[in-house]
Amino acid sequence: MSTAILAALVCATDLLVEHRTEERLAAQASRRLKPEGPVHTDLTTPLAGLRTLGGEVGDVEVSAKGVRRQHTVMDVTVRLKDVTTDGDSAGGTATATVGYDEVTRRLGSLGDGLTAGGQGGDLILGGSVGRLGLPVTVRAKVSTTSDAFTITPTTVSALGRSMAVDDLAALPAASGLRDELEPRTVAVTGLPRGVALTSAHAADNGLVLTFSIDAGPPGAGGGAA
């Protein structure tokens, strides 16, 4: 048997096993996440298919669209390193992207009359407020703890002028707006053990939450997709 034929057989076998492994991982992710949209799985380690024969899967990326958590729909991507067929991993990261329509809905009084968007990593709230329908733009910073994120409005722009939110307290006519722009903290509950929120930023397509995942088996952080 020539080297070329042998190489072709190895490649074909690897692709077949890899495809079946990806299908199993996608099915597991679908059961766990119950997304409204599709689930995609990629094995990113060379010869990942053949590695599974020895109990190793390698690095794995799983993405799912339309995952519903805390009454919010989001797109989720999980990246795990050195995954085994037993479900262990060396840990990894995950991102959850919440669309701005969902962000606007969750802001409550903070977003009353305003629509959320993103610019330069900051959250931007734009629209009309007050009885006169004054057009304003509010820029806000997003900060995180391990299980919550906080939206803190920093500046307000209206009629071509911009000022710090804190300075609104000195303007009697704007005191009501200042009260509405208090920081808002949103708890991220129900995280699996070993998963922690590490950062958040406003991207073009939504608010992106980034998580760390500890090494270990499912339930200990490593397989908590």
CYANA upper distance limits for C-alpha pairs under 8 A (distance plus 0.5 A):
  1 MET  CA      5 ILE  CA      7.02
  1 MET  CA      6 LEU  CA      7.24
  2 SER  CA      6 LEU  CA      6.80
  3 THR  CA      7 ALA  CA      6.54
  4 ALA  CA      8 ALA  CA      6.69
  5 ILE  CA      9 LEU  CA      6.74
  6 LEU  CA     10 VAL  CA      6.72
  7 ALA  CA     11 CYS  CA      6.61
  8 ALA  CA     12 ALA  CA      6.56
  9 LEU  CA     13 THR  CA      6.53
 10 VAL  CA     14 ASP  CA      6.55
 11 CYS  CA     15 LEU  CA      6.68
 12 ALA  CA     16 LEU  CA      6.67
 13 THR  CA     17 VAL  CA      6.67
 13 THR  CA     49 GLY  CA      8.23
 13 THR  CA     50 LEU  CA      7.97
 14 ASP  CA     18 GLU  CA      6.38
 14 ASP  CA     47 LEU  CA      6.68
 14 ASP  CA     48 ALA  CA      7.69
 14 ASP  CA     49 GLY  CA      5.10
 14 ASP  CA     50 LEU  CA      5.64
 15 LEU  CA     19 HIS  CA      6.44
 15 LEU  CA     49 GLY  CA      6.75
 16 LEU  CA     20 ARG  CA      6.86
 16 LEU  CA     49 GLY  CA      7.78
 17 VAL  CA     21 THR  CA      6.59
 17 VAL  CA     49 GLY  CA      5.22
 17 VAL  CA     50 LEU  CA      7.22
 17 VAL  CA     52 THR  CA      8.26
 18 GLU  CA     22 GLU  CA      6.59
 18 GLU  CA     43 LEU  CA      7.86
 18 GLU  CA     48 ALA  CA      6.70
 18 GLU  CA     49 GLY  CA      4.29
 18 GLU  CA     50 LEU  CA      7.89
 19 HIS  CA     23 GLU  CA      6.73
 19 HIS  CA     49 GLY  CA      8.05
 20 ARG  CA     24 ARG  CA      6.82
 21 THR  CA     25 LEU  CA      6.72
 21 THR  CA     49 GLY  CA      7.66
 21 THR  CA     52 THR  CA      8.42
 22 GLU  CA     26 ALA  CA      6.51
 22 GLU  CA     41 THR  CA      6.00
 22 GLU  CA     42 ASP  CA      7.01
 22 GLU  CA     43 LEU  CA      7.57
 23 GLU  CA     27 ALA  CA      6.66
 23 GLU  CA     41 THR  CA      8.04
 24 ARG  CA     28 GLN  CA      6.74
 25 LEU  CA     29 ALA  CA      6.63
 25 LEU  CA     41 THR  CA      7.24
 26 ALA  CA     30 SER  CA      6.60
 26 ALA  CA     39 VAL  CA      6.48
 26 ALA  CA     40 HIS  CA      6.75
 26 ALA  CA     41 THR  CA      6.21
 26 ALA  CA     62 VAL  CA      7.82
 27 ALA  CA     31 ARG  CA      6.86
 28 GLN  CA     32 ARG  CA      6.83
 29 ALA  CA     33 LEU  CA      6.31
 29 ALA  CA     34 LYS  CA      8.25
 29 ALA  CA     39 VAL  CA      7.84
 29 ALA  CA     62 VAL  CA      8.13
 29 ALA  CA    225 ALA  CA      7.30
 30 SER  CA     34 LYS  CA      5.62
 30 SER  CA     35 PRO  CA      6.97
 30 SER  CA     39 VAL  CA      7.18
 32 ARG  CA    225 ALA  CA      7.78
 33 LEU  CA     64 ALA  CA      8.40
 33 LEU  CA     67 VAL  CA      6.73
 33 LEU  CA     68 ARG  CA      8.48
 33 LEU  CA    225 ALA  CA      7.99
 34 LYS  CA     67 VAL  CA      7.02
 34 LYS  CA     68 ARG  CA      8.27
 35 PRO  CA     39 VAL  CA      8.19
 35 PRO  CA     64 ALA  CA      6.93
 35 PRO  CA     65 LYS  CA      6.60
 35 PRO  CA     66 GLY  CA      5.50
 35 PRO  CA     67 VAL  CA      4.73
 35 PRO  CA     68 ARG  CA      7.25
 36 GLU  CA     65 LYS  CA      7.13
 36 GLU  CA     66 GLY  CA      5.13
 36 GLU  CA     67 VAL  CA      6.71
 36 GLU  CA     68 ARG  CA      8.36
 37 GLY  CA     64 ALA  CA      7.22
 37 GLY  CA     65 LYS  CA      5.19
 37 GLY  CA     66 GLY  CA      5.59
 37 GLY  CA     67 VAL  CA      8.17
 38 PRO  CA     64 ALA  CA      6.35
 38 PRO  CA     65 LYS  CA      6.33
 39 VAL  CA     62 VAL  CA      7.65
 39 VAL  CA     63 SER  CA      6.17
 39 VAL  CA     64 ALA  CA      4.86
 39 VAL  CA     65 LYS  CA      7.23
 40 HIS  CA     62 VAL  CA      6.22
 40 HIS  CA     63 SER  CA      5.74
 40 HIS  CA     64 ALA  CA      6.94
 41 THR  CA     60 VAL  CA      7.69
 41 THR  CA     61 GLU  CA      6.21
 41 THR  CA     62 VAL  CA      4.96
 41 THR  CA     63 SER  CA      7.01
 42 ASP  CA     60 VAL  CA      6.34
 42 ASP  CA     61 GLU  CA      5.67
 42 ASP  CA     62 VAL  CA      6.99
 43 LEU  CA     48 ALA  CA      6.70
 43 LEU  CA     57 VAL  CA      7.96
 43 LEU  CA     58 GLY  CA      7.50
 43 LEU  CA     59 ASP  CA      6.46
 43 LEU  CA     60 VAL  CA      5.27
 43 LEU  CA     61 GLU  CA      7.04
 44 THR  CA     48 ALA  CA      7.69
 44 THR  CA     58 GLY  CA      7.80
 44 THR  CA     59 ASP  CA      6.00
 44 THR  CA     60 VAL  CA      6.58
 44 THR  CA     61 GLU  CA      7.92
 45 THR  CA     57 VAL  CA      8.43
 45 THR  CA     58 GLY  CA      5.94
 45 THR  CA     59 ASP  CA      6.03
 45 THR  CA     60 VAL  CA      8.37
 47 LEU  CA     51 ARG  CA      6.83
 48 ALA  CA     52 THR  CA      7.11
 48 ALA  CA     56 GLU  CA      8.34
 48 ALA  CA     57 VAL  CA      6.22
 48 ALA  CA     58 GLY  CA      6.66
 49 GLY  CA     53 LEU  CA      8.01
 49 GLY  CA     57 VAL  CA      7.67
 50 LEU  CA     54 GLY  CA      8.06
 51 ARG  CA     55 GLY  CA      7.17
 51 ARG  CA     56 GLU  CA      5.59
 51 ARG  CA     57 VAL  CA      6.34
 51 ARG  CA     58 GLY  CA      7.98
 52 THR  CA     56 GLU  CA      5.17
 52 THR  CA     57 VAL  CA      5.50
 52 THR  CA     84 THR  CA      8.17
 52 THR  CA     85 THR  CA      7.19
 55 GLY  CA     84 THR  CA      6.19
 55 GLY  CA     85 THR  CA      5.61
 55 GLY  CA     86 ASP  CA      7.90
 56 GLU  CA     82 ASP  CA      7.80
 56 GLU  CA     83 VAL  CA      6.86
 56 GLU  CA     84 THR  CA      4.85
 56 GLU  CA     85 THR  CA      6.32
 57 VAL  CA     82 ASP  CA      7.30
 57 VAL  CA     83 VAL  CA      5.75
 57 VAL  CA     84 THR  CA      5.65
 57 VAL  CA     85 THR  CA      6.73
 58 GLY  CA     81 LYS  CA      6.81
 58 GLY  CA     82 ASP  CA      4.81
 58 GLY  CA     83 VAL  CA      5.52
 58 GLY  CA     84 THR  CA      7.37
 59 ASP  CA     79 ARG  CA      7.87
 59 ASP  CA     80 LEU  CA      6.20
 59 ASP  CA     81 LYS  CA      4.85
 59 ASP  CA     82 ASP  CA      5.65
 59 ASP  CA     83 VAL  CA      6.55
 60 VAL  CA     79 ARG  CA      6.24
 60 VAL  CA     80 LEU  CA      5.78
 60 VAL  CA     81 LYS  CA      6.98
 60 VAL  CA     82 ASP  CA      8.40
 60 VAL  CA     83 VAL  CA      7.49
 61 GLU  CA     77 THR  CA      7.55
 61 GLU  CA     78 VAL  CA      6.14
 61 GLU  CA     79 ARG  CA      4.95
 61 GLU  CA     80 LEU  CA      7.00
 62 VAL  CA     77 THR  CA      6.13
 62 VAL  CA     78 VAL  CA      5.67
 62 VAL  CA     79 ARG  CA      7.03
 63 SER  CA     75 ASP  CA      8.00
 63 SER  CA     76 VAL  CA      6.08
 63 SER  CA     77 THR  CA      4.67
 63 SER  CA     78 VAL  CA      6.81
 64 ALA  CA     75 ASP  CA      6.35
 64 ALA  CA     76 VAL  CA      5.77
 64 ALA  CA     77 THR  CA      6.95
 65 LYS  CA     74 MET  CA      7.25
 65 LYS  CA     75 ASP  CA      4.89
 65 LYS  CA     76 VAL  CA      6.89
 66 GLY  CA     73 VAL  CA      6.03
 66 GLY  CA     74 MET  CA      5.86
 66 GLY  CA     75 ASP  CA      5.99
 67 VAL  CA     73 VAL  CA      5.93
 67 VAL  CA     74 MET  CA      5.72
 67 VAL  CA     75 ASP  CA      6.51
 67 VAL  CA     76 VAL  CA      7.46
 68 ARG  CA     72 THR  CA      5.92
 68 ARG  CA     73 VAL  CA      4.89
 68 ARG  CA     74 MET  CA      6.87
 69 ARG  CA     73 VAL  CA      6.96
 69 ARG  CA     74 MET  CA      8.25
 70 GLN  CA    189 THR  CA      8.22
 72 THR  CA     98 VAL  CA      8.19
 72 THR  CA    102 GLU  CA      7.08
 73 VAL  CA     98 VAL  CA      7.20
 73 VAL  CA     99 GLY  CA      8.37
 73 VAL  CA    102 GLU  CA      7.62
 74 MET  CA     96 ALA  CA      6.63
 74 MET  CA     97 THR  CA      5.89
 74 MET  CA     98 VAL  CA      5.14
 74 MET  CA     99 GLY  CA      7.27
 75 ASP  CA     96 ALA  CA      6.09
 75 ASP  CA     97 THR  CA      5.63
 75 ASP  CA     98 VAL  CA      7.24
 76 VAL  CA     94 ALA  CA      7.71
 76 VAL  CA     95 THR  CA      6.20
 76 VAL  CA     96 ALA  CA      4.99
 76 VAL  CA     97 THR  CA      6.94
 77 THR  CA     94 ALA  CA      6.01
 77 THR  CA     95 THR  CA      5.79
 77 THR  CA     96 ALA  CA      7.10
 78 VAL  CA     92 GLY  CA      8.15
 78 VAL  CA     93 THR  CA      6.57
 78 VAL  CA     94 ALA  CA      4.74
 78 VAL  CA     95 THR  CA      7.08
 78 VAL  CA    225 ALA  CA      6.89
 79 ARG  CA     92 GLY  CA      6.05
 79 ARG  CA     93 THR  CA      5.88
 79 ARG  CA     94 ALA  CA      6.51
 80 LEU  CA     89 SER  CA      7.03
 80 LEU  CA     90 ALA  CA      7.56
 80 LEU  CA     91 GLY  CA      6.13
 80 LEU  CA     92 GLY  CA      4.90
 80 LEU  CA     93 THR  CA      7.14
 80 LEU  CA    222 GLY  CA      8.03
 80 LEU  CA    223 GLY  CA      8.50
 81 LYS  CA     89 SER  CA      6.36
 81 LYS  CA     90 ALA  CA      5.73
 81 LYS  CA     91 GLY  CA      6.37
 81 LYS  CA     92 GLY  CA      6.38
 82 ASP  CA     88 ASP  CA      8.45
 82 ASP  CA     89 SER  CA      5.74
 82 ASP  CA     90 ALA  CA      5.99
 82 ASP  CA     91 GLY  CA      8.49
 83 VAL  CA     87 GLY  CA      6.89
 83 VAL  CA     88 ASP  CA      6.11
 83 VAL  CA     89 SER  CA      4.72
 83 VAL  CA     90 ALA  CA      7.37
 84 THR  CA     88 ASP  CA      5.85
 84 THR  CA     89 SER  CA      6.85
 86 ASP  CA    217 PRO  CA      8.29
 87 GLY  CA    217 PRO  CA      5.90
 87 GLY  CA    218 PRO  CA      6.86
 87 GLY  CA    222 GLY  CA      8.30
 87 GLY  CA    223 GLY  CA      6.65
 88 ASP  CA    215 ALA  CA      7.90
 88 ASP  CA    216 GLY  CA      5.59
 88 ASP  CA    217 PRO  CA      4.60
 88 ASP  CA    218 PRO  CA      7.49
 88 ASP  CA    222 GLY  CA      6.66
 88 ASP  CA    223 GLY  CA      7.09
 89 SER  CA    215 ALA  CA      5.99
 89 SER  CA    216 GLY  CA      5.94
 89 SER  CA    217 PRO  CA      6.97
 89 SER  CA    222 GLY  CA      5.74
 89 SER  CA    223 GLY  CA      7.32
 90 ALA  CA    214 ASP  CA      7.80
 90 ALA  CA    215 ALA  CA      4.86
 90 ALA  CA    216 GLY  CA      7.03
 90 ALA  CA    222 GLY  CA      7.31
 91 GLY  CA    212 SER  CA      8.32
 91 GLY  CA    213 ILE  CA      5.64
 91 GLY  CA    214 ASP  CA      5.12
 91 GLY  CA    215 ALA  CA      4.30
 91 GLY  CA    216 GLY  CA      7.32
 91 GLY  CA    221 GLY  CA      7.91
 91 GLY  CA    222 GLY  CA      5.59
 92 GLY  CA    212 SER  CA      6.64
 92 GLY  CA    213 ILE  CA      5.47
 92 GLY  CA    214 ASP  CA      7.29
 92 GLY  CA    215 ALA  CA      7.94
 92 GLY  CA    222 GLY  CA      7.97
 93 THR  CA    210 THR  CA      7.73
 93 THR  CA    211 PHE  CA      6.06
 93 THR  CA    212 SER  CA      5.10
 93 THR  CA    213 ILE  CA      5.91
 94 ALA  CA    210 THR  CA      6.30
 94 ALA  CA    211 PHE  CA      5.53
 94 ALA  CA    212 SER  CA      6.99
 94 ALA  CA    213 ILE  CA      7.84
 95 THR  CA    208 VAL  CA      7.05
 95 THR  CA    209 LEU  CA      5.98
 95 THR  CA    210 THR  CA      4.98
 95 THR  CA    211 PHE  CA      6.62
 96 ALA  CA    208 VAL  CA      6.24
 96 ALA  CA    209 LEU  CA      5.65
 96 ALA  CA    210 THR  CA      7.11
 97 THR  CA    205 ASN  CA      8.31
 97 THR  CA    206 GLY  CA      6.35
 97 THR  CA    207 LEU  CA      6.09
 97 THR  CA    208 VAL  CA      4.92
 97 THR  CA    209 LEU  CA      6.81
 98 VAL  CA    102 GLU  CA      6.92
 98 VAL  CA    103 VAL  CA      7.19
 98 VAL  CA    206 GLY  CA      5.75
 98 VAL  CA    207 LEU  CA      5.63
 98 VAL  CA    208 VAL  CA      6.90
 99 GLY  CA    103 VAL  CA      6.87
 99 GLY  CA    205 ASN  CA      6.80
 99 GLY  CA    206 GLY  CA      4.79
 99 GLY  CA    207 LEU  CA      6.96
100 TYR  CA    104 THR  CA      6.43
100 TYR  CA    115 THR  CA      8.38
100 TYR  CA    116 ALA  CA      6.08
100 TYR  CA    117 GLY  CA      6.49
100 TYR  CA    205 ASN  CA      7.80
100 TYR  CA    206 GLY  CA      5.58
100 TYR  CA    207 LEU  CA      7.37
101 ASP  CA    105 ARG  CA      6.82
101 ASP  CA    115 THR  CA      8.33
101 ASP  CA    116 ALA  CA      7.79
102 GLU  CA    106 ARG  CA      6.73
103 VAL  CA    107 LEU  CA      6.73
103 VAL  CA    116 ALA  CA      7.08
103 VAL  CA    206 GLY  CA      8.46
103 VAL  CA    207 LEU  CA      7.93
104 THR  CA    108 GLY  CA      8.09
104 THR  CA    111 GLY  CA      6.68
104 THR  CA    114 LEU  CA      8.04
104 THR  CA    115 THR  CA      6.23
104 THR  CA    116 ALA  CA      5.85
105 ARG  CA    111 GLY  CA      8.35
107 LEU  CA    111 GLY  CA      5.60
107 LEU  CA    112 ASP  CA      8.34
107 LEU  CA    184 ARG  CA      8.33
108 GLY  CA    112 ASP  CA      6.85
109 SER  CA    180 GLU  CA      6.98
110 LEU  CA    180 GLU  CA      5.98
110 LEU  CA    181 LEU  CA      6.29
110 LEU  CA    182 GLU  CA      7.99
110 LEU  CA    184 ARG  CA      7.98
111 GLY  CA    115 THR  CA      7.22
111 GLY  CA    116 ALA  CA      8.15
111 GLY  CA    125 LEU  CA      7.66
112 ASP  CA    129 VAL  CA      8.17
113 GLY  CA    127 GLY  CA      6.58
113 GLY  CA    128 SER  CA      6.32
113 GLY  CA    129 VAL  CA      6.25
114 LEU  CA    125 LEU  CA      6.02
114 LEU  CA    126 GLY  CA      5.53
114 LEU  CA    127 GLY  CA      5.02
114 LEU  CA    128 SER  CA      7.00
114 LEU  CA    129 VAL  CA      7.96
115 THR  CA    125 LEU  CA      5.79
115 THR  CA    126 GLY  CA      5.81
115 THR  CA    127 GLY  CA      6.67
116 ALA  CA    123 LEU  CA      7.33
116 ALA  CA    124 ILE  CA      6.15
116 ALA  CA    125 LEU  CA      5.06
116 ALA  CA    126 GLY  CA      7.13
117 GLY  CA    123 LEU  CA      6.46
117 GLY  CA    124 ILE  CA      5.47
117 GLY  CA    125 LEU  CA      6.77
117 GLY  CA    126 GLY  CA      8.37
117 GLY  CA    202 ALA  CA      7.93
117 GLY  CA    204 ASP  CA      7.92
117 GLY  CA    206 GLY  CA      7.66
118 GLY  CA    122 ASP  CA      6.31
118 GLY  CA    123 LEU  CA      5.29
118 GLY  CA    124 ILE  CA      5.80
118 GLY  CA    202 ALA  CA      5.33
118 GLY  CA    203 ALA  CA      6.04
118 GLY  CA    204 ASP  CA      6.18
118 GLY  CA    205 ASN  CA      8.43
118 GLY  CA    206 GLY  CA      7.60
118 GLY  CA    207 LEU  CA      8.21
119 GLN  CA    123 LEU  CA      7.04
119 GLN  CA    124 ILE  CA      7.07
119 GLN  CA    202 ALA  CA      7.29
119 GLN  CA    203 ALA  CA      7.53
119 GLN  CA    204 ASP  CA      7.66
120 GLY  CA    202 ALA  CA      8.00
120 GLY  CA    203 ALA  CA      8.23
121 GLY  CA    201 HIS  CA      5.58
121 GLY  CA    202 ALA  CA      5.13
121 GLY  CA    203 ALA  CA      6.57
122 ASP  CA    139 ARG  CA      7.11
122 ASP  CA    140 ALA  CA      6.33
122 ASP  CA    141 LYS  CA      5.91
122 ASP  CA    142 VAL  CA      7.39
122 ASP  CA    201 HIS  CA      7.03
122 ASP  CA    202 ALA  CA      5.87
123 LEU  CA    139 ARG  CA      6.43
123 LEU  CA    140 ALA  CA      5.55
123 LEU  CA    141 LYS  CA      6.82
123 LEU  CA    142 VAL  CA      7.63
123 LEU  CA    201 HIS  CA      8.17
123 LEU  CA    202 ALA  CA      5.90
123 LEU  CA    207 LEU  CA      8.45
124 ILE  CA    137 THR  CA      7.41
124 ILE  CA    138 VAL  CA      6.23
124 ILE  CA    139 ARG  CA      5.25
124 ILE  CA    140 ALA  CA      6.76
125 LEU  CA    137 THR  CA      6.18
125 LEU  CA    138 VAL  CA      5.42
125 LEU  CA    139 ARG  CA      6.93
125 LEU  CA    140 ALA  CA      8.33
126 GLY  CA    135 PRO  CA      8.03
126 GLY  CA    136 VAL  CA      6.37
126 GLY  CA    137 THR  CA      4.93
126 GLY  CA    138 VAL  CA      6.77
127 GLY  CA    135 PRO  CA      5.95
127 GLY  CA    136 VAL  CA      6.24
127 GLY  CA    137 THR  CA      7.20
128 SER  CA    133 GLY  CA      5.26
128 SER  CA    134 LEU  CA      5.52
128 SER  CA    135 PRO  CA      4.72
128 SER  CA    136 VAL  CA      6.47
129 VAL  CA    133 GLY  CA      5.46
129 VAL  CA    134 LEU  CA      5.82
129 VAL  CA    135 PRO  CA      7.04
129 VAL  CA    136 VAL  CA      7.65
130 GLY  CA    134 LEU  CA      6.81
134 LEU  CA    158 ALA  CA      8.04
135 PRO  CA    158 ALA  CA      6.75
135 PRO  CA    159 LEU  CA      8.01
136 VAL  CA    156 VAL  CA      7.29
136 VAL  CA    157 SER  CA      6.06
136 VAL  CA    158 ALA  CA      5.20
136 VAL  CA    159 LEU  CA      8.18
137 THR  CA    156 VAL  CA      6.22
137 THR  CA    157 SER  CA      5.55
137 THR  CA    158 ALA  CA      7.13
138 VAL  CA    153 PRO  CA      7.07
138 VAL  CA    154 THR  CA      7.91
138 VAL  CA    155 THR  CA      6.26
138 VAL  CA    156 VAL  CA      5.06
138 VAL  CA    157 SER  CA      6.90
139 ARG  CA    153 PRO  CA      6.28
139 ARG  CA    154 THR  CA      6.33
139 ARG  CA    155 THR  CA      5.84
139 ARG  CA    156 VAL  CA      7.05
140 ALA  CA    151 ILE  CA      6.77
140 ALA  CA    152 THR  CA      5.68
140 ALA  CA    153 PRO  CA      4.36
140 ALA  CA    154 THR  CA      5.74
140 ALA  CA    155 THR  CA      7.62
141 LYS  CA    151 ILE  CA      6.35
141 LYS  CA    152 THR  CA      5.72
141 LYS  CA    153 PRO  CA      6.82
141 LYS  CA    154 THR  CA      7.38
142 VAL  CA    149 PHE  CA      7.27
142 VAL  CA    150 THR  CA      6.13
142 VAL  CA    151 ILE  CA      5.25
142 VAL  CA    152 THR  CA      6.88
142 VAL  CA    200 ALA  CA      6.83
142 VAL  CA    201 HIS  CA      6.90
142 VAL  CA    202 ALA  CA      8.44
143 SER  CA    149 PHE  CA      6.08
143 SER  CA    150 THR  CA      5.74
143 SER  CA    151 ILE  CA      7.23
143 SER  CA    152 THR  CA      8.48
143 SER  CA    199 SER  CA      7.45
143 SER  CA    200 ALA  CA      7.09
144 THR  CA    148 ALA  CA      6.24
144 THR  CA    149 PHE  CA      4.66
144 THR  CA    150 THR  CA      6.59
144 THR  CA    197 LEU  CA      7.57
144 THR  CA    198 THR  CA      7.19
144 THR  CA    199 SER  CA      6.23
144 THR  CA    200 ALA  CA      7.19
145 THR  CA    149 PHE  CA      6.73
145 THR  CA    197 LEU  CA      7.08
145 THR  CA    198 THR  CA      7.43
145 THR  CA    199 SER  CA      8.46
146 SER  CA    196 ALA  CA      5.43
146 SER  CA    197 LEU  CA      5.01
146 SER  CA    198 THR  CA      6.63
147 ASP  CA    187 ALA  CA      6.63
147 ASP  CA    188 VAL  CA      5.59
147 ASP  CA    189 THR  CA      7.16
147 ASP  CA    191 LEU  CA      8.37
147 ASP  CA    196 ALA  CA      6.89
147 ASP  CA    197 LEU  CA      6.18
148 ALA  CA    185 THR  CA      7.27
148 ALA  CA    186 VAL  CA      6.07
148 ALA  CA    187 ALA  CA      4.73
148 ALA  CA    188 VAL  CA      5.47
148 ALA  CA    189 THR  CA      8.43
148 ALA  CA    197 LEU  CA      7.75
149 PHE  CA    185 THR  CA      6.22
149 PHE  CA    186 VAL  CA      6.00
149 PHE  CA    187 ALA  CA      7.12
149 PHE  CA    188 VAL  CA      8.00
149 PHE  CA    200 ALA  CA      7.94
150 THR  CA    183 PRO  CA      7.16
150 THR  CA    184 ARG  CA      6.06
150 THR  CA    185 THR  CA      4.65
150 THR  CA    186 VAL  CA      6.73
151 ILE  CA    183 PRO  CA      6.04
151 ILE  CA    184 ARG  CA      5.74
151 ILE  CA    185 THR  CA      6.84
152 THR  CA    181 LEU  CA      8.32
152 THR  CA    182 GLU  CA      7.50
152 THR  CA    183 PRO  CA      4.87
152 THR  CA    184 ARG  CA      7.12
153 PRO  CA    165 VAL  CA      7.19
153 PRO  CA    181 LEU  CA      6.62
153 PRO  CA    182 GLU  CA      7.66
153 PRO  CA    183 PRO  CA      6.99
154 THR  CA    164 ALA  CA      6.28
154 THR  CA    165 VAL  CA      5.84
154 THR  CA    166 ASP  CA      8.13
155 THR  CA    162 SER  CA      7.19
155 THR  CA    163 MET  CA      6.01
155 THR  CA    164 ALA  CA      4.80
155 THR  CA    165 VAL  CA      5.53
156 VAL  CA    162 SER  CA      6.03
156 VAL  CA    163 MET  CA      6.01
156 VAL  CA    164 ALA  CA      6.76
156 VAL  CA    165 VAL  CA      6.60
157 SER  CA    161 ARG  CA      5.91
157 SER  CA    162 SER  CA      4.58
157 SER  CA    163 MET  CA      6.99
158 ALA  CA    162 SER  CA      6.97
163 MET  CA    167 ASP  CA      7.33
163 MET  CA    168 LEU  CA      8.31
164 ALA  CA    168 LEU  CA      7.63
165 VAL  CA    169 ALA  CA      8.44
165 VAL  CA    178 ARG  CA      7.10
165 VAL  CA    181 LEU  CA      7.98
166 ASP  CA    178 ARG  CA      8.01
167 ASP  CA    171 LEU  CA      8.06
168 LEU  CA    174 ALA  CA      6.35
168 LEU  CA    175 SER  CA      6.84
168 LEU  CA    177 LEU  CA      8.31
168 LEU  CA    178 ARG  CA      6.24
169 ALA  CA    174 ALA  CA      7.61
169 ALA  CA    175 SER  CA      6.05
169 ALA  CA    178 ARG  CA      6.85
170 ALA  CA    175 SER  CA      8.26
171 LEU  CA    175 SER  CA      6.82
174 ALA  CA    178 ARG  CA      6.77
175 SER  CA    179 ASP  CA      6.85
176 GLY  CA    180 GLU  CA      6.97
177 LEU  CA    181 LEU  CA      6.82
178 ARG  CA    182 GLU  CA      7.42
191 LEU  CA    195 VAL  CA      6.63
191 LEU  CA    196 ALA  CA      7.85
192 PRO  CA    219 GLY  CA      7.10
192 PRO  CA    220 ALA  CA      8.10
192 PRO  CA    221 GLY  CA      6.85
192 PRO  CA    224 ALA  CA      6.65
193 ARG  CA    219 GLY  CA      6.82
193 ARG  CA    220 ALA  CA      6.06
193 ARG  CA    221 GLY  CA      5.83
194 GLY  CA    212 SER  CA      8.46
194 GLY  CA    213 ILE  CA      6.30
194 GLY  CA    214 ASP  CA      5.51
194 GLY  CA    215 ALA  CA      8.42
194 GLY  CA    220 ALA  CA      6.29
194 GLY  CA    221 GLY  CA      4.48
194 GLY  CA    222 GLY  CA      7.84
195 VAL  CA    211 PHE  CA      7.01
195 VAL  CA    212 SER  CA      6.15
195 VAL  CA    213 ILE  CA      5.18
195 VAL  CA    214 ASP  CA      6.96
195 VAL  CA    221 GLY  CA      6.20
195 VAL  CA    224 ALA  CA      8.15
196 ALA  CA    211 PHE  CA      5.84
196 ALA  CA    212 SER  CA      5.91
196 ALA  CA    213 ILE  CA      7.35
197 LEU  CA    209 LEU  CA      7.60
197 LEU  CA    210 THR  CA      6.46
197 LEU  CA    211 PHE  CA      4.85
197 LEU  CA    212 SER  CA      7.03
198 THR  CA    209 LEU  CA      8.28
198 THR  CA    210 THR  CA      6.20
198 THR  CA    211 PHE  CA      5.74
198 THR  CA    212 SER  CA      7.00
199 SER  CA    209 LEU  CA      6.54
199 SER  CA    210 THR  CA      5.76
199 SER  CA    211 PHE  CA      7.68
200 ALA  CA    207 LEU  CA      7.53
200 ALA  CA    208 VAL  CA      6.00
200 ALA  CA    209 LEU  CA      4.97
200 ALA  CA    210 THR  CA      6.55
201 HIS  CA    207 LEU  CA      6.42
201 HIS  CA    208 VAL  CA      5.96
201 HIS  CA    209 LEU  CA      7.38
202 ALA  CA    206 GLY  CA      6.56
202 ALA  CA    207 LEU  CA      5.04
202 ALA  CA    208 VAL  CA      6.63
203 ALA  CA    207 LEU  CA      6.42
203 ALA  CA    208 VAL  CA      7.03
213 ILE  CA    221 GLY  CA      6.08
213 ILE  CA    222 GLY  CA      6.50
213 ILE  CA    224 ALA  CA      8.25
214 ASP  CA    220 ALA  CA      7.96
214 ASP  CA    221 GLY  CA      5.47
214 ASP  CA    222 GLY  CA      5.92
215 ALA  CA    220 ALA  CA      8.11
215 ALA  CA    221 GLY  CA      6.73
215 ALA  CA    222 GLY  CA      5.09
216 GLY  CA    220 ALA  CA      6.07
216 GLY  CA    221 GLY  CA      6.44
216 GLY  CA    222 GLY  CA      4.79
216 GLY  CA    223 GLY  CA      7.55
217 PRO  CA    221 GLY  CA      7.11
217 PRO  CA    222 GLY  CA      5.50
217 PRO  CA    223 GLY  CA      5.92
218 PRO  CA    222 GLY  CA      6.10
218 PRO  CA    223 GLY  CA      4.42
218 PRO  CA    224 ALA  CA      5.83
219 GLY  CA    223 GLY  CA      7.29
219 GLY  CA    224 ALA  CA      6.68
220 ALA  CA    224 ALA  CA      8.00
